[in-house]
Amino acid sequence: MAAIHLMCLAVLLVAATTAAVTRTRWPLRSPCAALALWLTGTAGSVGMLLLAVVALIADPHPLRIQDPSGAVGLGLTLIGALVVMRVLRTFVRISVAAHRRRRRHACLIDVFSSPMPGRKGVSVVDTTDLFAYAIPGRRLNRIVLSRGLLDRLGDQEVEAVLSHEHRHLRGRHHIIRQLSDAIESAFPCSGTRAVRARTDDLLEMCADCAARGKVGNRVTARAILTLTGMSAPPDALGANSPSPTAARLHHLLDDTRCCRSPRAITTFGAAGLVGLAPVTAAYALLVVEFCRYVCP
């Protein structure tokens, strides 16, 4: 029975946190908190699955004919394990392929670009085309700007773009994006597509927060408007993301408190509680088994 309860809790946890982030509008006002909630919900559900496996191993007779709950628990746990393994395998495949593409692209950038004076890790390509993006990855981290973009933007707007891209690199946002890509690729449907789209939006808004903290709301908004519609390599992280521009501008100009608002603070607290869910479940499981041992 313990495995059944744990699997039900795992499904409820991941479904509730995913729905809260993808089916509502509040995450667009508190993107960092929303991302934290989704990630802890996903990690918590995996933790529940591991506890279900432990509960099955601890049961000396999980497939007793006279106790069908053991078979049901085993079946649910196997289904959960297959789902996680499929997503994990897809994540590894996507990550390896993306790293290879980024490495080849970084080699080309090293040949056809020059370092930006006074900016470590920033490369400038001498072209009139307009683009700005970051190439993430171990030993690959760099920001790529075009000469045409530098000529078009003011100093503060360039600072906003650089702050945006640096936030992508420091936050390892490409890993979160690859996770959402893996979920959509492993189980393509409208729900997983919504997760991927909302994750992209929230990542861009989190990076916008870093830019506005550096140069202010209006300068960052002007930089976003200038960058809208530009193209970037598929594995890069760019301020010119296709995420809805209107939502990003509304977040910058109207939601000035962002992740310092009471809503965001409450969400961060909820994310912490969700992250502790597997620990709480393990403690409850131990208490139940102890009571069964003491009072058979």
Buried (B, 14 or more C-beta within 10 A) or exposed (E): EBBBBBBEBBBBBBEBBBEBBBEEEEBBBBBBBBBBBBBBBBBBBBBBBBBBBBBBEEBEEBEEEEBEBBEBBBEBBBEBBEBBEBBBEBBEBBBEEBBEBBBEBBEEBEEEBEEBEEEEBBBBBEEEEBBBBBBBBEEBBBBBBBBBBBEBBBEBBBBBBBBBBBBBBEBEBBEBBBBBBBBBBBBEEEBBBBBBBBBBBBBBBBBBBBBBEBBEBEBBBBBBEBBBEBEBBEBBBBBBBBBBBEBBBBBBEEBEEBBEBEBBBEBBEBBEEBBBBBEEBBEBBEEBBEEEEEEE
